[in-house]
Amino acid sequence: MFKLWITIKKDVRILLRDKVGIALMFVMPILLVIVVTSIQNSTFQLVNKNKLPILISNQDTGDASKQLVSALSKIGMFKVLLTPDTKNEALIADAMHNKDAMLGVVIPKDFSAKVSAKSKHVAGKAMNSFGLEGDTTKNADANIDPLTIYYNPILQESLRLSVKGALQSALQMVESRETLRTLYYSINEKQLSEKLENEMLNNRTTINEVPVSKDGTRRTPNATQHNVPAWTIFAMFFVIMSLGGSVVREKVSGSFIRLKTLPTNYAVGLFSKQITYMGVTMLQALIIFSIGIWLFPFMNLPALNLPADIGALVITTLICGWCAVSYAICVGVFADTQEQANGFGAVSIVILAAVGGLMVPSFAMQGTFKSAANLSPMHWCLEAYYTLFLENGKLKDIAGNLIALFTITVIIQAVTYLGLKRKNLI
């Protein structure tokens, strides 16, 4: 025990001398979690609270086009900006840039006339189906010209599809309103009252959104709950920038060979490094979680809500940290220089993060990549954390994830041992 304690003190002193490594292990992840959470929270607010600027060039003077503009305003997703008649794409692009609009919509000049013609055709077919006389003659005016949407290329495809769906919904509302008015007039020979029209068109079924959780709670996840656990894992694995280089330095300096001449076992030194850097990973998690709990509210970001099962959180963090430390030692054993350890370590961590679902959700991956995610230890770390933070799960709910992570860690330890034997270091 005394040998282990002395070795731990030695590793701590070496760690404290590595100022760059400490900065990479603590400062970089803290900045990363703050920046990414802020950006993603802004994206959530753009979709849920803020309004997307949309520039509308209404080249029509009829009632239907005005209804469409009004419907887009009432959706709540857009900040509608009207622009004078713009005849070509270049003028629309200039107007979008001048007004900082991400989207532009051009309503053609004969829009209202064609909506009216289409509604009369549909109403006539409905009248015939009722056994009444109606005009079913379809002329060229019943074919509505498509609306043209201009968008800024930086707009994400998912958001662009949401915009297209909202525009189609507003367009459907305008066409349905016109068809209803025409059909009502054809049957009753009088205008449909505004009150009845609104009751018929706006009588929609309410949709309730309920997040699923393990314990039945109804806590709505936010950007903080998603990002803090994910980038804590990333921070843990970034100990490779310090630990991997430390292992390489000991190999190059001959420390491994000298240890073989002393009355001690190399396992003590290996165990010491794991304990020291597992302490670092626990400290990383503590600092990042604390920032999420106490600092984020002062930055107008959602506060981090810890899971109910704190014991499961501690166990998960310990196993994640052990896996990260094991991987760092493994890379250090096989690397011949510090440059190799740092270069390969940094790139491999980014790849494992991408494959593991930290950058792109695993449920959005296709085929081979989805299967490859199971090989990334970060995937199992993330699944365990998400079950705790997002679903408020218990230890039994993440047992499968922890077993998989433990198995990967044991395999990494075995590979490290074989590497040490092959290089005649033990």
HELIX and SHEET records of a PDB file:
HELIX    1   1 PHE A    2  ARG A   17  1                                  16    
HELIX    2   2 LYS A   19  ILE A   22  1                                   4    
HELIX    3   3 ALA A   23  VAL A   27  3                                   5    
HELIX    4   4 MET A   28  ASN A   48  1                                  21    
HELIX    5   5 ASP A   63  ILE A   75  1                                  13    
HELIX    6   6 GLU A   89  ASN A   98  1                                  10    
HELIX    7   7 PHE A  111  SER A  129  1                                  19    
HELIX    8   8 ALA A  140  ALA A  142  5                                   3    
HELIX    9   9 GLU A  157  ASN A  188  1                                  32    
HELIX   10  10 GLU A  194  ASN A  202  1                                   9    
HELIX   11  11 ALA A  223  PHE A  237  1                                  15    
HELIX   12  12 ILE A  240  SER A  253  1                                  14    
HELIX   13  13 SER A  255  THR A  261  1                                   7    
HELIX   14  14 TYR A  266  SER A  290  1                                  25    
HELIX   15  15 ILE A  291  LEU A  295  3                                   5    
HELIX   16  16 PHE A  296  MET A  299  5                                   4    
HELIX   17  17 ILE A  310  PHE A  334  1                                  25    
HELIX   18  18 GLN A  338  GLY A  356  1                                  19    
HELIX   19  19 SER A  362  ALA A  364  5                                   3    
HELIX   20  20 GLY A  367  ALA A  372  1                                   6    
HELIX   21  21 ALA A  373  LEU A  375  5                                   3    
HELIX   22  22 PRO A  377  PHE A  389  1                                  13    
HELIX   23  23 LEU A  395  ILE A  398  5                                   4    
HELIX   24  24 ALA A  399  ARG A  422  1                                  24    
SHEET    1   A 4 PHE A  78  THR A  83  0                                        
SHEET    2   A 4 LEU A  52  ASN A  58  1                                        
SHEET    3   A 4 LEU A 103  ILE A 107  1                                        
SHEET    4   A 4 THR A 148  TYR A 151 -1                                        
END                                                                             
